[in-house]
Amino acid sequence: MSSKTPTPHPDAAPPGSAPPERAKPAAADGSPAPGARPGLFRDASLSAVLAGFVAVVVSYSGPLVIVLAAASAGHLNTAQTSSWVWAISIGSGLTCIALSLRTKMPVITAWSTPGAALLVTSLGAYSYAEAIGAFIVTGLVITLVGLTGVFGRLMRQVPTAVVSAMLAGILFSFGTGVFTSLKTAPLIAGSVLLAYLLAKRWLPRYAVLVALAAGVAASAVSSRLDIHLDRIELAKPVLTTPEFSLASLIGIAVPMILATLASQNAPGMAVLTASGYQPKDRLLIGSTGLVSTALAPFGSHAINLAAITAAICTGPESHRDPRRRYVAGVSCGAFYLLIGAFGSTLVVLFAGLPKELVAAVAGVALLGALAGGLTGAVKEEKDREAALITFLATASGLTLFGIGSAFWGLLFGVIAHLVLTRFRKPTEAAK
């Protein structure tokens, strides 16, 4: 494992952000060099904290619904479901905080959304104890893949333009979501968009905060807020003794390993790379795998790097200085821990938000990251066709064998790159 601290490239900041100061070299032990910004509180900013909050809102308003659907399909009782929500929230929170502080990057983790989707159709076929056994094996295998560096070596072979195009493809639907929301909730989506544009002109650092406030106000005026909180109680983790069976390993562990690595960790690494950071794959993948394994007996199916919510925290909307965006990762982790401590009780707060509000706020928060991805995709002329193929395949939403479009976009883009550049004869390249 390299001892060099991963710092953002000064010249790789997304469009629309001010050129960051040149980063000072790190010490040999990975600690910040003398003269570097020393403390979390000094680096903290309202925009970074808000970015972490928006990332959590998006997570609990969307992907968590799939987890609850899987729990219902598996006939889990209330205690087991609450423990599952607790485990994935605490795991995401701890890894967000620890990895962001360790690397000084906005490392955003979350639970595996495709893994949860897989469980909607498969969890009912096995006992809960067998599912827990499969979760443990999943965590161990992902840990092994991460610590050996195999995953990182493969990712480093992918051209930068293809990575940027995959990022743009992932975020494309969120960008269009701002405008599709205008059809069903014109007041809410329109308020978010207008408030964002006005604030971007006069209060650019707080544009997302102003947009969120305007959207909540519009939701209240139009009677679209549906929040009912009867009581708040701490979650009680439920420890389940695992059982291991060949059927559950084949039916749950194998597809979940592939889906988590390909559809979550690969895009998650790509988001950090496209934002100008140099992520340590062994540290990030290995750590999330270990935490997944440790929390599996309590219901955690998989903790991994996030992509969409990570883009909210790695872009210029989080902070103009890429070196201070790690605060967004710490903020995201803190909100995860707060909500996770209460299990599924506080989830109703986010479930009561109109989906158009969540879509519109996420869309404007991701505009900077989307612009950065598009710019990186077309920067090099020789890679534009491969990048375009990657973008289209990723944005299409294609799903094959339970693996999402981000992986297939990456795969098709790499193949196109090899065919168009690596496999050409010298005489063809000279034309």
ABEGO torsion letter per residue (X at the ends): XBABBBBBBAAABBBGBBBBBBBBBBBAAGBBBBGBBABAAAABBAAAAAAAAAAAAAAAABAAAAAAAAAAAAGBBAAAAAAAAAAAAAAAAAAAAAAAAAAGBBBBBBBBAAAAAAAAAAAAABBAAAAAAAAAAAAAAAAAAAAAGAAAAAAAABBAAAAAAAAAAAAAAAAAAAAAAAAABAAAAAAAAAAAAAAAAABAAAAAAAAAAAAAAAAAAAGABBBBBABBBBBBBBBBBBBBBAAAAAAAAAAAAAAAAAAAAAAAAAAAAAAGBBBBAAAAAAAAAAAAAAAAAAGBABBBBBAAAAAAAABAAABABAAAAAAAAAAAAAAAAAAAAAEAAAAAAAAABBAAAAAAAAAAAAAAAAAAAAAAAAABAAAAAAAAAAAAAAAAGBBBGGBBAAAAAAAAAAAAAAAAAAABBAAAAAX
